[in-house]
Amino acid sequence: MTETLVRSLRAGLIGSGIQASLTPAMHMAEGAAQGLRYEYELIDLNVLGATENDLPHIIADAERRGLAGLNITHPCKQAVISFLDELAPDARRLGAVNTVVLKGGRRYGHNTDWWGFAEGFRRGLPDADLASAVQLGAGGAGVATAYAALSLGLRRLTVLDRQLERAQSLAEMLSPIFPEADIVAGTDLAAAMRDASGLIHATPTGMTKYPGLPLDAELLDARHWVAEIVYFPLETALLREARRRGCRTLDGGGMAVFQAVGAFRLFTGLEPDAARMLGHFRALTG
């Protein structure tokens, strides 16, 4: 009788305050379903007493221990680029990496965040008016969501960030990539919301450790669709208030699942079952 070979694979997530992340569970469950002995660990900067300045040592240690890949989250998506050997075209354009494949002594950076948001949006808000949207946040996640929305055909995007120069840099970076769209850094949120058909929220506000609303609730109107990136909790204060006011909403679960689908494919070389991973995520958050 021929014994079935079980591949072993190890991966990890680098970020700050990530103990509640569902990424390990999603990866390991899909790995088990495909016959992999899959171990996925959290490399929490807070637990280690480390910062993004320690990334060279953290990545080198992961390589020494035989990890096949690393997911990257806040606050390292941009800082990690300096320590990689190659970037996929989308990661290079975005200037942000959330997935690093470690193979043959080299480090390959990818961005599956933008595709994750786009796929979640296509499924969750298929008929959304893409004439105009406001985006709150221009950090690593905001770069991905803006790129995704514009890839889906958004015609006007107004980006607002606490650091105006960051919003301006994002607008300047994306404008040549999407010359048919109008992409601007905004300073007047109320005026931008009056003209917008939708809102993309790409800041940590609403997470368990950063509770609250990212904008005045009075700026939300029933004509707006609202897309969230926060998924812990799955129902944020923003989504609750938006639904109360009649808005169509999209929670952060889609982006969380589909970025993991992309990363699983890159780490393992196998085709993940997206429906199964989505079902597992819903079971974990239900």
N, C-alpha and C positions, 0 to 999 in steps of 0.2 A: 504494500500500500504506500503510495507516494504521500509524503508529509507536505502539507501546505505551508509555504514559506510566508512568514509575517514580517513585513518591513517595519523597521523601527525608525522613528523620526522625532527630533526634538526641535522646539521653537520657543520663542519668548516674546514678551511685550515690554518695551522700555517706555517709561513715562512717570509722571508725578501724581501720587494719590490715586493709584489704579486698582486698589484692592477689591473694589466692587465690580471690576470689569467682567463682562460675560464673554469676552473674546476667547479665553482659554476653553471654556465649556463648549462653545460652538465648534472650535477647531477639533477638540478631542472627540466629541460626539460624532462628527462627520468622519474623522479618521477611523474610529472604531467601526462605523458602518461600512467602511471600505477595506476593512481588514488590516488597518495599520495599528501598530503599537505606538501611539502618538502621545508624547509628553509636551505640555505647553506651560511655561512658567511665567510668573510675573517678576519683572525686574523694576521694582518701584524705587525711584530716586529718593522719595521721602523715607522709606524704610532703610535704605542704604546710607542716608545722610549725604547724598551726592547731588550734583547739579549737572546741567548739560555739558559743563567743562570736563566732566569725567567720562564722557562718551567714548573717547579713544580707548580707555582702559576697559570699559564695560563691553564694548564690541569685541575687543581682542580676547577678553575672557570667554565670551560666548563662542568665538571661533575655536579657542583651545579646548572647550568642552564639547565641541562637535555639534553645535546647534546648526540646523539647516537654514534658519531664517529668523528674522526679528521684525515684529511690527513696532512702529514708532508712533507715539502719541505726544500730547502736550507735556512739556514745552520743547520738544526735541525735533519736530518735523522739518524745521529749516536748518537747525544747527548740525544735524547729522550729516548733511550733504558734504561737508568738508572732509569727512572721514571715509568716503566711498570711492570706489575705483571707477564705476560706470553708472550713468543714469539713463533710464528709459526716456524716450522723447517726451512723454507727457510729464514725467517728473522734472525734466530739465525746463520745460516751458513753465511749469507751475512754481518751480523753486521750492518745492516741498515734497518730502518723502514720508510715506507711512509704512512701507514694506521694503525690507532689505533681505535679499537672497544671498546667503553665504555659500559659495561653491568654488572649489578648486583654488582656494586661497585668495579669492577675489570677492569684492562686495558690490552687489548690483542694487541700485536704488530704483524703486517703482512708486507710483502713486495709484492706489486703488480706491482712494476716498472719493475722487470726482466721479468715477464710474458708479461707485456705490450710491452716491446721492442721486445721480441721474437715473439709475435703474429704479430706485425707490420712488422717485418723483413720477417716472413714466407709469408705474403701476398704481401709485396712490392718488395721483392728481392728473389723470390722463387727459382731461379736457380743460386744464387750467389756461386762463388768459395770459399769454406771454408777451403782452404789449409792453408792460413796464413793471419792475419790481424794485423794492428797497431791500438791501442786505445790511444787516447789523453784524459787524465783525469782519476784519480783513487780515486775520492771522492765518496760520497754517490750514485750519479747517475752512475758513472763509475763502481762501484762494481756490480750494477744491470745489466748494459749492457754487461760487461765481462761474468758474470754468464750466461746470456741469450745466448750469442754467443757460448759459450762453450757447453751449453745444446743443441744447434742446431747442434753441430758436428764440430765446428771450431777446427782445429788440431794444429795450432800454434798462440799464441797471444803474442804480444810485447806491453807492457804498458809503456807509458811515462807520467810523471807528473812533474810539476815544483818542487815538493818536491819528490826527488828520493826515500826517505824512504817510502813514501806513495805507490809508484808504487811497491817497493819491498815487502811491507806488503801485497798488494793485490795478487801479484804473489805467495807468500808463503801461503796465505790463500786458494787460489783456486787450487793449485797444488794437494793436497791430495784428493780434491773432484773430480777432473778430471785427474786421473793419466795417462790416455792415451794421454793427450794433453801436448804440450810443452808451458809453460807459463813463460815468463821472463819479468823483468823490463829492459827497454831500455834506452840508453843515446844518441844514434846516430840516430836521426829521419830520416835523408836522407838515411842512409844505411837500416834502417828498412823498409822504403817505397819502396826501390828498390826491396826488397824481398817479399813484401806483395801483396796479391790479393785484399785487401780491407782496408778501414779506418773507424773506429768508432770514432765519435767525441762526447765526454762526458764532455765538459767544458762549462761554460756560454758564452764563446766568440761567438759573432754573435747575441746575444740578443740585443734588442734595446738599453739597457743601457751599453752593452759591445760590441760595434761594431768592425768589422774587421774580419780578417782571423786567424785561430788558427795555421796555418803553412804556409810556403812559397808555393805559388801556383805552382811553378815550380816542386814541388815534386809530383804533381798529374799527373797521366797518364791515358790514355783511358782504360787501362786494369783494373783499380781500380773500385770497387764499393765503394760508400761513404754513410754511415749511420749517420744521425744527430739526436741529442736529442732536440736541441732548436726548439721550435715551435712558438715563438713570436719574430721576424716575422717567418712565415712559410717558406719563401724562404730566407735563410741566404746567406751571401756573399760566404760562403764555397760551398753551393749547386749550386749557380749561376756559380761560377768558375769551379766547378767539371763538371757540364753539358756542359759548354763551351768547356771543354777539352775532351768531349766524354765519361765521366764516367756515369755509372748507379747510380742513387741516391735514397735515402730514406729520406723523411723529418721527422721531429720530431712529426708530427701529430699522427702517429700510436701509438707511445708510450704514448702520452698524452691521447688518447682516451681509449686505452685498459687498462692502469692502472686505469682509472676512471671506466671502466666496472667492473674490479675486486673489487674496493673499494665500488661501488654501491651495488654489491652482498653481501659484508660483512656487510655493514651498514644496509641494508634493509631486508636481507633474501630472496629477490626476484631475479629472473633471468632477468638481463637487456637484452634489444634488442641491440646487438652490432652494427648491421647495422644502426639502427635508431640513436644511439649515434654518430656513425661515420658521418652520414649524417648531423646531427645537428652541429657537429664540423666544417665540411666543409662549411656549410652555414654561421657560425660565422666568419670563416677566409676567405671566398670568397669575 
